[in-house]
Amino acid sequence: MGTLRQFNFSRSSTLRTLEKINENKWGQQPEGFSNTILWNAGHIFAVTEILLSKADSSYTIRQPEWTAFFAPGTSPTDWSVPPPSSKDILEALWDQKTRIREDFFGKTSQPAAESFSIGSHLMDTTSSLIQFATWHEGTHLGIIQALDKIIMIN
């Protein structure tokens, strides 16, 4: 169950960080950054949903419409309709934290329903996909923390 504990630790860190950030910072995109705090938080949620559905075909993706906003390669500069709010994203991240524990307890050693590769790195177990989601989240948490420090509000 180390995989789920590690995910829980990572998600708790993300949520603590996001809950402390002034909401006025969430939509700002400083020069040199390709996205916003809102995009990074939504991206964490959306990519984790995609990876969890690859781990277990019975896992139902929540908020599938958010993929248009937060999938890899998307950007706030391309949005033509308002994205989900920071409150909606925080609620979804909290819910996802609970669901992963409930849906994947005792399943981490199972083969993935669908394998996923990045280059030559193959992820073909439930555990490897959850571990990748955890690593991915930590990467974006670092970007969120950098954005929080660089964005000044009046």
C-alpha positions as CSV (number, residue, x, y, z in Angstrom):
1,M,0.0,0.0,0.0
2,G,3.0,2.3,-0.2
3,T,1.9,3.5,-3.6
4,L,-1.4,4.8,-2.2
5,R,0.3,6.3,0.8
6,Q,2.7,8.2,-1.4
7,F,-0.1,9.4,-3.6
8,N,-2.0,10.6,-0.5
9,F,1.1,12.4,0.8
10,S,1.6,14.1,-2.6
11,R,-2.1,15.1,-2.9
12,S,-2.1,16.5,0.7
13,S,0.9,18.6,-0.1
14,T,-0.8,19.9,-3.3
15,L,-4.1,20.7,-1.5
16,R,-2.3,22.5,1.4
17,T,-0.4,24.6,-1.1
18,L,-3.4,25.5,-3.2
19,E,-5.6,26.4,-0.3
20,K,-3.1,29.0,0.9
21,I,-2.8,30.7,-2.5
22,N,-4.8,34.0,-2.9
23,E,-7.5,33.4,-5.5
24,N,-6.5,36.5,-7.4
25,K,-3.3,34.7,-8.4
26,W,-4.9,31.6,-9.9
27,G,-5.7,33.1,-13.3
28,Q,-2.5,35.1,-13.8
29,Q,0.1,34.0,-16.3
30,P,3.5,35.7,-15.8
31,E,5.9,36.1,-18.7
32,G,8.0,33.0,-19.1
33,F,5.3,30.6,-17.9
34,S,3.1,28.7,-20.3
35,N,0.2,28.3,-17.9
36,T,-1.5,29.5,-14.7
37,I,-2.0,28.1,-11.2
38,L,-5.6,27.3,-12.3
39,W,-4.4,25.4,-15.3
40,N,-1.7,23.4,-13.4
41,A,-4.3,22.4,-10.7
42,G,-6.8,21.4,-13.3
43,H,-4.1,19.6,-15.2
44,I,-3.2,17.5,-12.2
45,F,-6.8,16.5,-11.8
46,A,-7.4,15.7,-15.5
47,V,-4.2,13.7,-16.1
48,T,-4.7,11.7,-12.9
49,E,-8.2,10.8,-14.0
50,I,-6.9,9.7,-17.4
51,L,-4.1,7.6,-15.7
52,L,-6.5,6.0,-13.2
53,S,-8.9,5.0,-16.0
54,K,-5.9,3.3,-17.7
55,A,-5.1,1.5,-14.5
56,D,-8.6,0.1,-14.0
57,S,-11.2,0.1,-16.8
58,S,-14.0,0.3,-14.2
59,Y,-12.8,3.6,-13.0
60,T,-15.2,6.3,-14.2
61,I,-13.5,9.6,-15.2
62,R,-15.2,12.5,-13.5
63,Q,-15.4,15.9,-15.2
64,P,-14.5,14.6,-18.6
65,E,-15.3,18.0,-20.1
66,W,-12.4,19.5,-18.2
67,T,-10.0,17.7,-20.6
68,A,-10.6,20.4,-23.2
69,F,-9.1,22.9,-20.7
70,F,-6.4,20.9,-19.0
71,A,-5.1,18.1,-21.2
72,P,-1.4,18.2,-22.2
73,G,-0.9,20.8,-24.8
74,T,-3.8,23.0,-23.8
75,S,-3.3,26.6,-22.6
76,P,-5.5,29.3,-21.0
77,T,-4.7,31.5,-23.9
78,D,-6.8,29.1,-26.1
79,W,-9.9,29.0,-23.8
80,S,-13.0,30.5,-25.5
81,V,-15.3,29.7,-22.6
82,P,-14.8,30.2,-18.9
83,P,-12.9,27.3,-17.2
84,P,-13.9,25.6,-14.0
85,S,-13.4,27.8,-10.9
86,S,-10.6,27.4,-8.4
87,K,-13.2,26.2,-5.9
88,D,-14.5,23.5,-8.3
89,I,-11.0,22.3,-9.0
90,L,-10.1,22.1,-5.3
91,E,-13.3,20.2,-4.6
92,A,-12.5,17.8,-7.4
93,L,-8.9,17.2,-6.1
94,W,-10.3,16.5,-2.6
95,D,-12.8,14.1,-4.1
96,Q,-10.2,12.4,-6.2
97,K,-8.0,11.9,-3.2
98,T,-10.8,10.0,-1.5
99,R,-11.8,8.0,-4.6
100,I,-8.3,6.7,-5.3
101,R,-8.0,5.3,-1.8
102,E,-11.5,3.7,-2.1
103,D,-11.2,2.5,-5.7
104,F,-7.6,1.2,-5.6
105,F,-7.2,-0.2,-2.1
106,G,-5.9,-3.8,-2.6
107,K,-5.5,-3.4,-6.4
108,T,-2.1,-1.8,-6.8
109,S,-0.4,-5.0,-7.7
110,Q,-2.8,-5.8,-10.6
111,P,-1.9,-5.4,-14.2
112,A,-3.2,-2.1,-15.8
113,A,-6.3,-2.3,-17.9
114,E,-4.3,-0.3,-20.5
115,S,-0.6,0.2,-20.5
116,F,0.9,3.7,-21.1
117,S,4.4,4.5,-22.4
118,I,6.5,7.6,-22.4
119,G,9.4,6.9,-24.8
120,S,10.7,3.6,-23.8
121,H,9.3,3.7,-20.3
122,L,6.3,1.3,-20.1
123,M,3.8,1.5,-17.3
124,D,1.7,-1.6,-17.3
125,T,0.6,-2.1,-13.7
126,T,-1.9,-0.2,-11.5
127,S,0.9,0.7,-9.2
128,S,3.2,2.1,-11.9
129,L,0.4,4.4,-13.3
130,I,-0.5,5.7,-9.8
131,Q,3.3,6.3,-9.1
132,F,3.5,8.2,-12.4
133,A,0.5,10.3,-11.4
134,T,2.2,11.0,-8.1
135,W,5.4,12.1,-9.8
136,H,3.5,14.1,-12.3
137,E,1.6,15.9,-9.6
138,G,4.8,16.8,-7.7
139,T,6.3,18.3,-10.9
140,H,3.2,20.6,-11.3
141,L,3.2,21.4,-7.6
142,G,6.7,22.8,-8.1
143,I,5.4,25.0,-10.9
144,I,2.4,26.1,-8.8
145,Q,4.8,27.1,-6.0
146,A,7.0,29.0,-8.4
147,L,4.0,30.8,-9.8
148,D,2.8,31.7,-6.3
149,K,6.1,33.3,-5.5
150,I,6.5,35.2,-8.7
151,I,3.0,36.6,-9.0
152,M,2.5,39.8,-7.0
153,I,-1.0,41.1,-6.2
154,N,-2.0,44.5,-5.0
